[in-house]
Amino acid sequence: MALFKSKVDGKGLAEFAQRLVQIPSLSGQEGDLAKALAAELDAVGCDDVRIDELGNVVCRLGTGDGPILLLEGHMDTVDVSNPDSWERPPFGGDISAGVLYGRGAADMKGGLAAMTYALKALASAKAELRGTCYLVGVVQEEPCEGMAIQHVLETNALRPDWVVLGEPTNLQIARGHRGRIALEITLRGRASHASMPDQGVNAIYQAARVVVGVELLAAQLGEDSFLGRGSIAVTDIRSTAGSRNAVPDACTLYLDRRLTGGETEAKAIAELRSIVSREGVDASIRVDAYQGTTYTGAEVQARQEYAAWVTPANHPLVTAASTVVERTLGYLPRVTRWDFSTDGVYTAGVAGLPTIGFGPGEERYAHTSQEQVKVRDLQAAAQVYVELAKRLIGGNA
């Protein structure tokens, strides 16, 4: 790996990333982490640091004039689930053999820390910027990607020229991912006493037939040469009945549907209606709606349909990032896609902003009990953010 060209504070970066991992920040509970992030951004020399009404952290380096580069990431994490499955304490922030372990290390507190210390490097060098670099740390991305960054950009009338998402890419470049729809299928039966099941219609049995149909559908979904195959998974099942000795009169299936190129919401729903019709069951299908409360007390809601997006391989942002990685880290990066979904569903999929992903950590560790990130990769990512900012908005660091 090539030597770093600018003075990223590697020790401070590692300690800050460790501190972020040690602060639990489940979706809706990001307040302590937001305060820590805002305080660090202020300390490293950003010009304007604030926390908005939803609890997002917003800062800038530069006057606000000229072309705008947005570095973006989320502050929330998924839950720990079973603590016994972790070899190390999930919020311990242990560093061993050059690796930081813990919930959020890869997804994506490591990326937030690297972006923060990239701004420190630019500010410390007193870089004369012809443009402005913003860093935004958002809330509740895990349950509802795109919602918080949409609020930030629209309420501030902010339209960046380029967006870099710090989600884990293993120091490669991501230029898109599939879309996502959260769907519900509610099967309606008829209640009866469980001692006389033939007098009712068991909604769980109806749901079971639909589940088999969904499993068969999964193998038939379309495939895109870049985005890959569409997917569908039943992720939760809930039924209602008067008691445990009553035949349930309703059962709801919750599905995660990933849309690849050429697939649409209408197509996805039509496929499910075909299953329902074939099985002859009484069912309704709808797109789920997210409703939540941020740690500031703000009520938020959004329809859970998220667009697929792809930034062209020859886009100047992709080209610039590839060149910077090669010159800074000494290798030509792979230009690939994410399997999971990100805030790019809004920045690229809705707002049409040139968007890429570049971050430390590996996607395979996200949401697992082995979550980790290499400390050296934090510094490498920060260095790339510095050099990319210099290239795009004219830093002279």
JOURMO-V417753 format. One record per pair of residues at least 24 apart in sequence whose C-alpha atoms are under 10 Angstrom apart, sorted by the first residue. I is the first residue (numbers start at 1). J is the second residue. Records with the same first field share a line. If there is no record, write none. Layout:
I=J ; J
This chain:
1=326 ; 328 ; 329 ; 330 ; 331 ; 380
2=326 ; 327 ; 328 ; 329 ; 330 ; 331 ; 380
3=327 ; 328 ; 329 ; 330 ; 380
4=327 ; 328 ; 329 ; 330 ; 379 ; 380 ; 383 ; 384
5=327 ; 328 ; 329 ; 383 ; 384 ; 386 ; 387 ; 397
6=118 ; 121 ; 122 ; 125 ; 328 ; 382 ; 383 ; 384 ; 386 ; 387 ; 397
7=117 ; 118 ; 120 ; 121 ; 122 ; 124 ; 125 ; 383 ; 386 ; 397
8=114 ; 117 ; 118 ; 119 ; 120 ; 121 ; 122 ; 124 ; 379 ; 380 ; 382 ; 383 ; 386
9=114 ; 117 ; 118 ; 120 ; 121 ; 379 ; 382 ; 383
10=114 ; 117 ; 375 ; 376 ; 378 ; 379 ; 380 ; 382 ; 383
11=375 ; 379
12=113 ; 117
13=110 ; 113 ; 114 ; 115 ; 116 ; 117 ; 118 ; 120 ; 375 ; 378 ; 379 ; 382
14=95 ; 98 ; 99 ; 100 ; 110 ; 113 ; 114 ; 117 ; 374 ; 375 ; 376 ; 378 ; 379
15=93 ; 95 ; 100 ; 113 ; 375
16=40 ; 109 ; 110 ; 112 ; 113 ; 114 ; 116 ; 117
17=93 ; 100 ; 104 ; 105 ; 108 ; 109 ; 110 ; 111 ; 112 ; 113 ; 114 ; 116 ; 373 ; 375 ; 378
18=91 ; 92 ; 93 ; 94 ; 95 ; 100 ; 101 ; 102 ; 104 ; 105 ; 109 ; 110 ; 113 ; 375
19=91 ; 92 ; 93 ; 109 ; 113
20=75 ; 91 ; 93 ; 102 ; 103 ; 104 ; 105 ; 108 ; 109 ; 110 ; 112 ; 113
21=77 ; 90 ; 91 ; 92 ; 93 ; 94 ; 100 ; 101 ; 102 ; 103 ; 104 ; 105 ; 106 ; 108 ; 109 ; 110
22=89 ; 90 ; 91 ; 92 ; 93 ; 94 ; 102 ; 103 ; 104 ; 105
23=91 ; 92 ; 93 ; 103 ; 104
24=75 ; 76 ; 77 ; 78 ; 79 ; 80 ; 90 ; 91 ; 103 ; 104
25=75 ; 76 ; 77 ; 78 ; 79 ; 103 ; 104 ; 139 ; 140
26=75 ; 76 ; 77 ; 78 ; 79 ; 80 ; 103 ; 104 ; 139 ; 140 ; 142
27=74 ; 75 ; 76 ; 77 ; 78 ; 79 ; 139 ; 140 ; 141 ; 142 ; 143 ; 144 ; 292 ; 293 ; 294 ; 295
28=54 ; 55 ; 76 ; 77 ; 139 ; 140 ; 141 ; 143 ; 292 ; 293 ; 294 ; 295 ; 296 ; 297 ; 298
29=55 ; 75 ; 76 ; 77 ; 139 ; 140 ; 293 ; 294 ; 295 ; 296
30=55 ; 56 ; 74 ; 75 ; 76 ; 77 ; 138 ; 139 ; 140 ; 294 ; 295 ; 296
31=55 ; 56 ; 75 ; 76 ; 139 ; 294 ; 295 ; 296
32=295
33=57 ; 75 ; 76 ; 109 ; 137
34=58 ; 75 ; 76 ; 137 ; 138 ; 139
37=75 ; 109 ; 112 ; 113 ; 116 ; 137
38=116 ; 137
40=113 ; 116 ; 117 ; 120
41=113 ; 115 ; 116 ; 117 ; 119 ; 120 ; 135
42=116 ; 120
43=120
44=116 ; 117 ; 118 ; 119 ; 120 ; 121 ; 122 ; 123 ; 124
45=119 ; 120 ; 121 ; 122 ; 123 ; 124 ; 126
46=116 ; 119 ; 120 ; 122 ; 123 ; 124 ; 133 ; 134 ; 135
47=123 ; 134
48=134
49=134 ; 135 ; 136
50=136
51=136 ; 137 ; 138 ; 296
52=138 ; 151 ; 152 ; 155 ; 296
53=151 ; 152 ; 294 ; 295 ; 296 ; 297 ; 298
54=138 ; 139 ; 140 ; 148 ; 151 ; 152 ; 293 ; 294 ; 295 ; 296 ; 297 ; 298 ; 299 ; 300
55=137 ; 138 ; 139 ; 140 ; 148 ; 294 ; 295 ; 296 ; 297 ; 298
56=136 ; 137 ; 138 ; 139 ; 140 ; 148 ; 149 ; 151 ; 152 ; 294 ; 295 ; 296
57=135 ; 136 ; 137 ; 138 ; 139 ; 152
58=134 ; 135 ; 136 ; 137 ; 138 ; 152
59=116 ; 133 ; 134 ; 135 ; 136 ; 137
60=119 ; 132 ; 133 ; 134 ; 135 ; 136
61=119 ; 120 ; 122 ; 123 ; 127 ; 129 ; 131 ; 132 ; 133 ; 134 ; 135
62=123 ; 127 ; 128 ; 129 ; 130 ; 131 ; 132 ; 133 ; 134 ; 393
63=129 ; 130 ; 131 ; 132 ; 133
64=130 ; 131 ; 132 ; 133 ; 134 ; 158
65=129 ; 130 ; 131 ; 132 ; 133
66=129 ; 130 ; 131 ; 132 ; 133 ; 161 ; 393 ; 394
67=129 ; 130 ; 131 ; 132 ; 133 ; 159 ; 160 ; 161 ; 162 ; 392 ; 393 ; 394
68=130 ; 131 ; 132 ; 133 ; 134 ; 158 ; 159 ; 160 ; 161 ; 162 ; 163 ; 389 ; 392 ; 393
69=131 ; 132 ; 133 ; 134 ; 135 ; 159 ; 160 ; 161 ; 162 ; 163 ; 164 ; 388 ; 389 ; 392 ; 393
70=132 ; 133 ; 134 ; 135 ; 136 ; 158 ; 159 ; 160 ; 161 ; 162 ; 163 ; 164 ; 165 ; 355 ; 389
71=111 ; 112 ; 115 ; 116 ; 119 ; 133 ; 134 ; 135 ; 136 ; 137 ; 160 ; 162 ; 163 ; 164 ; 165 ; 166 ; 357 ; 358 ; 385 ; 389
72=111 ; 112 ; 115 ; 134 ; 135 ; 136 ; 137 ; 138 ; 149 ; 163 ; 164 ; 165 ; 166 ; 167 ; 343 ; 344 ; 357
73=107 ; 108 ; 109 ; 110 ; 111 ; 112 ; 113 ; 115 ; 135 ; 136 ; 137 ; 138 ; 139 ; 141 ; 149 ; 164 ; 165 ; 166 ; 167 ; 342 ; 343 ; 359
74=104 ; 107 ; 108 ; 109 ; 111 ; 112 ; 136 ; 137 ; 138 ; 139 ; 140 ; 141 ; 142 ; 145 ; 148 ; 149 ; 165 ; 166 ; 167 ; 342 ; 343
75=104 ; 107 ; 108 ; 109 ; 112 ; 136 ; 137 ; 138 ; 139 ; 140 ; 141 ; 142
76=104 ; 107 ; 108 ; 109 ; 137 ; 138 ; 139 ; 140 ; 141 ; 142 ; 143
77=103 ; 104 ; 105 ; 107 ; 108 ; 109 ; 139 ; 140 ; 141 ; 142 ; 143 ; 366 ; 367
78=103 ; 104 ; 107 ; 140 ; 141 ; 142 ; 143 ; 366 ; 367 ; 368
79=103 ; 104 ; 367 ; 368
80=104 ; 367 ; 368 ; 369
81=367 ; 368 ; 369
82=369
83=369
84=369
85=368 ; 369 ; 370
86=368 ; 369 ; 370 ; 371
87=369 ; 370
88=369 ; 370 ; 371
89=369
90=369 ; 370 ; 371
93=372
94=372
95=372 ; 373 ; 374 ; 375
96=374 ; 375
97=374 ; 375
98=373 ; 374 ; 375 ; 376 ; 377
99=372 ; 373 ; 374 ; 375 ; 376 ; 377
100=361 ; 371 ; 372 ; 373 ; 374 ; 375 ; 376 ; 378
101=369 ; 370 ; 371 ; 372 ; 373 ; 374 ; 375
102=368 ; 369 ; 370 ; 371 ; 372 ; 373
103=365 ; 366 ; 367 ; 368 ; 369 ; 370 ; 371 ; 372
104=365 ; 366 ; 367 ; 368 ; 371 ; 372 ; 373
105=168 ; 360 ; 361 ; 365 ; 366 ; 370 ; 371 ; 372 ; 373 ; 374 ; 375
106=166 ; 167 ; 168 ; 169 ; 170 ; 359 ; 360 ; 361 ; 362 ; 363 ; 364 ; 365 ; 366 ; 367 ; 371 ; 372 ; 373 ; 374 ; 378
107=142 ; 166 ; 167 ; 168 ; 359 ; 360 ; 361 ; 362 ; 363 ; 365 ; 366 ; 367 ; 371 ; 372 ; 373
108=166 ; 167 ; 168 ; 359 ; 360 ; 361 ; 366 ; 373
109=137 ; 166 ; 167 ; 168 ; 360 ; 361 ; 373
110=166 ; 167 ; 168 ; 359 ; 360 ; 361 ; 372 ; 373 ; 374 ; 375 ; 377 ; 378 ; 379 ; 381 ; 382
111=165 ; 166 ; 167 ; 168 ; 169 ; 358 ; 359 ; 360 ; 361 ; 373 ; 377 ; 378 ; 379 ; 381 ; 382
112=136 ; 137 ; 165 ; 166 ; 167 ; 359 ; 360 ; 378 ; 382
113=166 ; 378 ; 379 ; 381 ; 382
114=166 ; 359 ; 360 ; 377 ; 378 ; 379 ; 380 ; 381 ; 382 ; 383 ; 384 ; 385 ; 386
115=164 ; 165 ; 166 ; 359 ; 378 ; 379 ; 381 ; 382 ; 383 ; 384 ; 385 ; 386
116=382 ; 385
117=378 ; 379 ; 381 ; 382 ; 383 ; 385 ; 386
118=379 ; 381 ; 382 ; 383 ; 384 ; 385 ; 386 ; 387 ; 389
119=382 ; 385 ; 386 ; 389
120=382 ; 386
121=382 ; 383 ; 385 ; 386 ; 397
122=385 ; 386 ; 387 ; 389 ; 390 ; 395 ; 396 ; 397
123=395 ; 397
124=397
125=395 ; 396 ; 397
126=395 ; 396 ; 397
127=390 ; 394 ; 395 ; 396 ; 397
128=390 ; 393 ; 394 ; 395 ; 396 ; 397
129=389 ; 390 ; 392 ; 393 ; 394 ; 395 ; 396 ; 397
130=390 ; 392 ; 393 ; 394 ; 395 ; 396
131=389 ; 390 ; 392 ; 393 ; 394 ; 395
132=160 ; 389 ; 392 ; 393 ; 394 ; 395
133=160 ; 162 ; 389 ; 390 ; 392 ; 393
134=158 ; 160 ; 163
135=163 ; 164
136=165
138=343
139=294 ; 295
140=292 ; 293 ; 294 ; 295 ; 300
141=341 ; 342 ; 343
142=341 ; 342 ; 343
143=290 ; 291 ; 292 ; 304
144=289 ; 290 ; 291 ; 292 ; 300 ; 301 ; 302 ; 303 ; 304 ; 305 ; 306 ; 341 ; 342 ; 343
145=180 ; 302 ; 304 ; 305 ; 306 ; 341 ; 342 ; 343 ; 344 ; 345 ; 346
146=302 ; 306 ; 307 ; 341 ; 342 ; 343 ; 344 ; 345 ; 346 ; 347 ; 348 ; 349 ; 350
147=290 ; 300 ; 301 ; 302 ; 303 ; 304 ; 343 ; 345 ; 346
148=300 ; 343 ; 346
149=343 ; 344 ; 346 ; 347
150=343 ; 345 ; 346 ; 347 ; 350 ; 351
153=347 ; 351
154=351
159=347 ; 351 ; 352 ; 353
160=347 ; 353 ; 354 ; 355
161=317 ; 353 ; 354 ; 355 ; 392 ; 393
162=316 ; 317 ; 347 ; 348 ; 353 ; 354 ; 355 ; 356 ; 392
163=317 ; 344 ; 347 ; 348 ; 353 ; 354 ; 355 ; 356 ; 357
164=317 ; 321 ; 344 ; 347 ; 354 ; 355 ; 356 ; 357 ; 358 ; 359 ; 385 ; 388
165=342 ; 343 ; 344 ; 347 ; 355 ; 356 ; 357 ; 358 ; 359
166=342 ; 356 ; 357 ; 358 ; 359 ; 360 ; 361 ; 381 ; 385
167=338 ; 340 ; 341 ; 342 ; 343 ; 356 ; 357 ; 358 ; 359 ; 360 ; 361 ; 362 ; 363 ; 366
168=338 ; 357 ; 358 ; 359 ; 360 ; 361 ; 362 ; 363 ; 364 ; 365 ; 366 ; 373
169=334 ; 335 ; 336 ; 337 ; 338 ; 357 ; 358 ; 359 ; 360 ; 361 ; 362 ; 363 ; 364
170=333 ; 334 ; 358 ; 359 ; 360 ; 361 ; 362 ; 363 ; 364 ; 373 ; 374 ; 377 ; 381
171=325 ; 329 ; 333 ; 334 ; 357 ; 358 ; 359 ; 360 ; 361 ; 362 ; 377 ; 378 ; 380 ; 381 ; 384
172=321 ; 322 ; 325 ; 331 ; 332 ; 333 ; 334 ; 335 ; 336 ; 337 ; 357 ; 358 ; 359 ; 360 ; 362 ; 381
173=318 ; 321 ; 322 ; 325 ; 333 ; 334 ; 335 ; 336 ; 337 ; 338 ; 356 ; 357 ; 358 ; 359
174=310 ; 311 ; 313 ; 318 ; 333 ; 334 ; 335 ; 336 ; 337 ; 338 ; 339 ; 355 ; 356 ; 357 ; 358 ; 359
175=226 ; 227 ; 309 ; 310 ; 311 ; 312 ; 313 ; 315 ; 317 ; 318 ; 335 ; 336 ; 337 ; 338 ; 344 ; 348 ; 354 ; 355 ; 356 ; 357 ; 358
176=226 ; 227 ; 308 ; 309 ; 310 ; 311 ; 312 ; 335 ; 336 ; 337 ; 338 ; 339 ; 340 ; 341 ; 342 ; 344 ; 345 ; 348 ; 349 ; 355 ; 356 ; 357
177=226 ; 227 ; 228 ; 258 ; 259 ; 260 ; 261 ; 307 ; 308 ; 309 ; 310 ; 311 ; 336 ; 337 ; 338 ; 339 ; 340 ; 341 ; 342 ; 344 ; 345 ; 349
178=224 ; 226 ; 227 ; 228 ; 229 ; 230 ; 231 ; 257 ; 258 ; 259 ; 260 ; 261 ; 263 ; 306 ; 307 ; 308 ; 309 ; 310 ; 337 ; 338 ; 339 ; 340 ; 341 ; 342 ; 345
179=227 ; 230 ; 257 ; 258 ; 259 ; 260 ; 261 ; 263 ; 264 ; 265 ; 305 ; 306 ; 307 ; 308 ; 309 ; 339 ; 340 ; 341 ; 342 ; 344 ; 345 ; 349
180=230 ; 231 ; 232 ; 256 ; 257 ; 258 ; 259 ; 260 ; 264 ; 265 ; 304 ; 305 ; 306 ; 307 ; 308 ; 340 ; 341 ; 345
181=232 ; 255 ; 256 ; 257 ; 258 ; 259 ; 264 ; 265 ; 268 ; 269 ; 287 ; 288 ; 303 ; 304 ; 305 ; 306 ; 307
182=232 ; 235 ; 254 ; 255 ; 256 ; 257 ; 258 ; 286 ; 287 ; 288 ; 289 ; 290 ; 303 ; 304 ; 305 ; 306
183=234 ; 253 ; 254 ; 255 ; 256 ; 257 ; 268 ; 269 ; 272 ; 285 ; 286 ; 287 ; 288 ; 289 ; 304 ; 305
184=234 ; 236 ; 237 ; 252 ; 253 ; 254 ; 255 ; 256 ; 284 ; 285 ; 286 ; 287 ; 288 ; 289
185=210 ; 237 ; 251 ; 252 ; 253 ; 254 ; 255 ; 272 ; 273 ; 276 ; 283 ; 284 ; 285 ; 286 ; 287 ; 288
186=237 ; 238 ; 239 ; 250 ; 251 ; 252 ; 253 ; 254 ; 282 ; 283 ; 284 ; 285 ; 286
187=239 ; 249 ; 250 ; 251 ; 252 ; 253 ; 276 ; 281 ; 282 ; 283 ; 284 ; 285
188=239 ; 240 ; 248 ; 249 ; 250 ; 251 ; 252 ; 281 ; 282 ; 283 ; 284
189=247 ; 248 ; 249 ; 250 ; 251 ; 281 ; 282 ; 283
190=241 ; 247 ; 248 ; 249 ; 250
191=240 ; 241 ; 242 ; 246 ; 247 ; 248 ; 249 ; 250
192=241 ; 242 ; 245 ; 246 ; 247 ; 248 ; 249
193=241 ; 242 ; 243 ; 244 ; 245 ; 246 ; 247 ; 248
194=243 ; 244 ; 245 ; 246 ; 247 ; 248
195=245 ; 246 ; 247
196=245 ; 246 ; 247
197=245 ; 246 ; 247 ; 248
198=247
199=247
200=246 ; 247 ; 248 ; 249
201=247 ; 248 ; 249 ; 250
202=241 ; 246 ; 247 ; 248 ; 249 ; 250 ; 251
203=239 ; 240 ; 241 ; 247 ; 248 ; 249 ; 250 ; 251 ; 252 ; 281 ; 282 ; 283
204=237 ; 238 ; 239 ; 240 ; 247 ; 248 ; 249 ; 250 ; 251 ; 252 ; 253
205=248 ; 251 ; 281
206=250 ; 251 ; 276 ; 279 ; 280 ; 281 ; 282 ; 283
207=237 ; 238 ; 239 ; 250 ; 251 ; 252 ; 253 ; 276 ; 279 ; 281 ; 282 ; 283
208=237 ; 251 ; 253
209=275 ; 276 ; 278 ; 279 ; 280 ; 281
210=253 ; 272 ; 275 ; 276 ; 277 ; 278 ; 279 ; 280 ; 281 ; 283
211=237 ; 253 ; 255 ; 275
212=275
213=271 ; 272 ; 274 ; 275 ; 276 ; 278 ; 279
214=255 ; 271 ; 272 ; 275 ; 276
216=275
217=271 ; 272 ; 275
218=257
221=258 ; 259 ; 260 ; 263 ; 268 ; 271
222=259 ; 260 ; 261 ; 262 ; 263
223=259 ; 260 ; 261 ; 262 ; 263
224=259 ; 260 ; 261 ; 262 ; 263
225=260 ; 261
226=260 ; 261 ; 310 ; 336 ; 337
227=259 ; 260 ; 261 ; 308 ; 309 ; 310 ; 336 ; 337 ; 338 ; 339
228=259 ; 260 ; 261 ; 337 ; 339
229=258 ; 259 ; 260 ; 261
230=257 ; 258 ; 259 ; 260 ; 261 ; 262 ; 263 ; 268
231=256 ; 257 ; 258 ; 259 ; 260
232=256 ; 257 ; 258 ; 259 ; 268
233=257 ; 258
250=282 ; 283
251=283
252=283 ; 284 ; 285
253=285
254=287 ; 288
255=287 ; 288
257=305
258=306 ; 307 ; 308 ; 339 ; 340 ; 341
259=306 ; 307 ; 308
260=307 ; 308 ; 309
261=308 ; 309 ; 310
262=308
263=308
264=307 ; 308
265=305 ; 306 ; 307
305=345
306=341 ; 342 ; 343 ; 344 ; 345 ; 346 ; 349 ; 350
307=341 ; 344 ; 345 ; 346 ; 348 ; 349 ; 350
308=341 ; 344 ; 345 ; 346 ; 348 ; 349 ; 350
309=337 ; 344 ; 345 ; 346 ; 347 ; 348 ; 349 ; 350 ; 352 ; 355
310=337 ; 344 ; 345 ; 348 ; 349 ; 354 ; 355 ; 356
311=348 ; 349 ; 352 ; 353 ; 354 ; 355 ; 356
312=354 ; 355
315=354 ; 355
316=354
317=354 ; 355 ; 356 ; 388 ; 392
318=354 ; 355 ; 356 ; 357
320=388 ; 391 ; 392
321=356 ; 357 ; 358 ; 384 ; 385 ; 387 ; 388 ; 389 ; 391 ; 392
322=384 ; 388
323=388
324=383 ; 384 ; 385 ; 386 ; 387 ; 388 ; 389 ; 390 ; 391
325=358 ; 380 ; 381 ; 383 ; 384 ; 385 ; 387 ; 388
326=384
327=384 ; 387
328=380 ; 381 ; 383 ; 384 ; 387 ; 388
329=380 ; 381 ; 383 ; 384
338=363
339=363 ; 364
340=366
358=384 ; 385
359=384 ; 385
